[in-house]
Amino acid sequence: PPVMLVELLFQAACVSLFLSSGQGRVYPARKKPASFAVERRRVGPHVCFPGSGSGCCPGWMLSPGSGKCTLPLCSFGCGGGSCIAPNLCMCPDGEQGITCPEPPGTCGEYGCDLSCNHGGCQEVARVCPVGFSMAETANGVRCTDIDECRSAACEGTCVNTEGGFACECGAGRELSADRRSCRDMDECQATPCQHRCENSVGSYRCSCRPGYHLHGNRHSCV
């Protein structure tokens, strides 16, 4: 009889272990929604599961003060503005965008280069493009167009352009290969006359073969 009693106690212990293990598999699943709600209340809005260590949705991070997901992230930076939503900046001028333009620097309209020598660095203004002169102002370097026509050796008319110049010739003349001097244009190459064409400086003259005379339009032959 003592042996039978031991066996009965052993069987009762096994049944109890089985039931407790079965309950261990069931109850946590029922408690998950409650734990999720507690976690959501603790972290605040913009919470995504599963997520990173904070559990914040993409574009949001934990606010240092409250520990809730209320601090937006702007990947491109906002410069002098502030990040008001994921990748949305409020700029000082009232405009909104993914970033704010940087305020004009102190190196002028052509920006700055970094010049480093012997371990020391300083910002220096960029050199002006060819055809522009550089002037130091209180707001940095300014580049102004040079009027090359003051010194250009154009045979005809000189036209100043931004960063350069161009020579032009009058009627009946064209630019030579050097783009500065002018030469007579051979208008007869365009065959304006019905029979014969004789080129002249700045002009041309039509004539007709024997048996024809020049029409009043000075080009046709009758």
C-alpha positions in Angstrom: 0.0 0.0 0.0 2.7 2.5 0.6 4.0 1.9 -2.9 0.5 2.6 -4.4 0.3 5.8 -2.4 3.6 7.0 -3.8 2.5 6.3 -7.3 -0.8 8.2 -6.8 1.1 11.2 -5.5 3.5 11.1 -8.5 0.5 11.0 -10.9 -1.2 13.9 -9.2 2.0 15.9 -9.5 2.3 15.2 -13.2 -1.3 16.3 -13.8 -0.7 19.5 -11.9 2.5 20.2 -13.9 0.6 19.6 -17.1 -2.2 21.9 -16.2 0.2 24.6 -15.0 2.3 24.3 -18.2 -0.9 24.5 -20.3 -2.0 27.6 -18.5 1.5 29.1 -19.0 1.0 28.9 -22.8 -2.5 30.4 -22.8 -2.5 33.3 -20.4 0.5 35.4 -21.9 -1.3 35.4 -25.2 -4.4 36.8 -23.5 -2.4 39.5 -21.7 -0.6 40.8 -24.8 -3.2 43.4 -25.8 -3.1 44.8 -22.2 0.7 45.0 -22.2 0.6 46.7 -25.6 -1.8 49.3 -24.4 0.3 50.0 -21.4 3.4 50.4 -23.6 1.5 52.7 -25.9 0.4 54.9 -23.1 3.9 55.0 -21.8 5.6 56.0 -25.1 2.8 58.2 -26.5 1.7 58.8 -30.1 3.6 57.8 -33.3 4.4 54.3 -31.9 5.1 51.4 -34.2 5.5 47.8 -33.3 7.8 46.0 -33.9 10.4 48.8 -34.2 13.7 50.0 -33.0 14.6 50.3 -29.3 12.3 53.2 -28.8 9.4 51.7 -30.8 8.8 55.1 -32.5 7.5 55.2 -36.1 9.9 56.3 -38.8 10.4 60.0 -38.8 9.8 60.3 -35.0 12.0 60.0 -32.0 11.7 60.1 -28.2 11.4 63.6 -26.8 14.0 64.0 -24.0 11.6 65.7 -21.7 8.5 63.4 -21.8 10.1 60.2 -23.2 7.3 60.0 -25.8 7.5 59.8 -29.6 6.7 63.4 -30.2 10.0 64.8 -31.6 10.0 64.9 -35.5 13.1 64.1 -37.5 14.2 66.1 -40.6 16.8 64.1 -42.6 18.1 67.1 -44.6 18.4 69.5 -41.7 16.4 72.8 -41.3 19.3 75.3 -41.2 17.9 78.4 -39.4 14.4 76.9 -39.3 12.8 74.3 -37.1 11.6 70.7 -37.8 7.8 70.6 -37.3 7.0 67.2 -38.8 9.0 64.3 -40.5 11.1 66.0 -43.2 9.1 69.2 -43.0 10.8 72.4 -41.9 9.3 75.8 -40.9 11.7 78.4 -42.3 12.3 81.9 -40.8 10.6 83.5 -43.8 7.4 81.5 -43.1 7.9 79.0 -45.9 7.7 75.3 -45.4 9.8 72.6 -47.1 12.1 69.6 -46.6 14.9 72.0 -45.8 15.5 75.8 -45.5 18.0 77.7 -47.7 21.1 78.9 -46.0 21.4 82.6 -45.4 23.8 84.4 -47.7 27.4 84.1 -46.5 30.1 86.7 -46.1 32.0 85.7 -49.2 29.8 87.3 -51.8 27.7 86.0 -54.7 30.3 83.4 -55.7 30.6 81.7 -52.2 33.7 80.6 -50.3 36.6 78.2 -50.7 38.5 76.9 -47.7 42.2 77.8 -47.8 44.4 75.8 -45.5 48.1 76.4 -44.8 50.4 75.1 -42.0 47.5 73.7 -40.0 45.4 76.8 -40.1 42.3 77.3 -42.3 40.3 80.4 -43.4 37.5 81.1 -45.8 38.5 83.1 -48.8 36.3 84.4 -51.6 36.3 82.5 -54.9 38.0 84.0 -57.9 35.7 85.8 -60.4 35.1 84.2 -63.8 37.0 85.3 -66.9 35.6 88.6 -68.1 34.6 89.9 -64.7 36.5 92.1 -62.2 36.5 91.5 -58.5 35.7 94.1 -55.9 35.8 93.8 -52.1 32.7 95.2 -50.4 31.3 95.1 -46.9 29.1 92.2 -47.9 32.0 90.2 -49.5 33.4 89.9 -53.0 31.3 91.2 -55.9 32.1 90.3 -59.5 31.2 92.9 -62.2 31.3 92.5 -66.0 34.3 94.1 -67.7 33.5 96.2 -70.8 36.0 94.7 -73.2 34.8 97.2 -76.0 36.9 99.9 -74.3 40.1 98.0 -75.4 38.8 95.6 -78.1 40.3 96.0 -81.5 37.1 95.5 -83.6 37.3 96.8 -87.2 33.5 97.2 -87.2 31.1 97.6 -84.3 31.9 96.2 -80.9 29.1 94.7 -78.7 29.8 94.1 -75.1 28.5 90.8 -73.7 28.4 89.3 -70.2 32.0 88.0 -69.7 33.1 88.9 -73.2 32.5 90.9 -76.4 31.6 90.4 -80.1 32.5 92.3 -83.2 29.9 93.1 -85.9 30.4 94.3 -89.4 28.1 96.6 -91.5 25.9 95.7 -94.4 27.7 94.0 -97.3 30.6 92.9 -95.0 31.3 89.9 -92.8 33.7 88.9 -90.0 37.0 87.3 -90.9 38.3 84.2 -89.3 40.0 86.2 -86.5 36.4 87.4 -85.5 37.7 91.0 -85.3 38.4 92.3 -88.8 35.8 92.6 -91.5 35.9 91.6 -95.2 33.7 92.2 -98.2 30.8 89.8 -98.5 30.5 88.2 -102.0 26.8 88.7 -102.6 27.1 86.9 -105.9 27.5 83.6 -104.1 23.8 83.7 -103.3 23.1 84.0 -107.1 20.7 87.1 -106.9 21.0 87.7 -110.7 19.3 85.8 -113.4 22.3 85.9 -115.8 25.5 87.6 -114.6 26.6 89.0 -111.3 29.5 91.3 -110.6 30.6 91.7 -107.0 31.6 95.0 -105.6 32.7 96.3 -102.2 29.6 96.2 -100.1 27.3 95.6 -103.0 26.9 93.8 -106.4 25.6 94.5 -110.0 23.6 92.3 -112.3 24.0 92.2 -116.1 22.5 90.2 -119.0 23.8 88.1 -121.9 23.8 89.6 -125.5 20.2 89.8 -126.8 18.7 90.6 -123.4 18.3 93.8 -121.4 18.0 94.2 -117.6 14.5 94.4 -116.2 13.4 97.3 -114.1 13.9 95.1 -111.0 17.7 95.2 -111.7 17.9 91.4 -111.3 15.9 89.8 -114.2 16.7 89.7 -117.9 14.2 90.3 -120.7 
